[in-house]
Amino acid sequence: MSIKRIPRTDSIEELAHFWDTHDVTDFEDELEEVSEPVFQRDTIVKVQLSSEDAETVEGIARSRGIPVSDLIRAWVLEKVQASP
């Protein structure tokens, strides 16, 4: 019986499917320890607003049918992209 090799991919879905159907102990000779993060995560930034401002932002987001976080992210990215 031939054992498959660990897929070389960045697809989380493909890797999840592979490990759902394989046992890590069958691939010990291919594993290596890494000291740096493998997946880069986004940074979460908290923004403090007055209750009135928060309600206004929530109303705008609701009128556009999007989550508040998506609206705020879009506004921040607009400013970032417009800055020199």
Secondary structure, DSSP 8 states (H G I E B T S, - for coil): -----------HHHHHHHHHSS-GGGGGGG----SS-SS-----------HHHHHHHHHHHHHHTS-HHHHHHHHHHHHHHH--
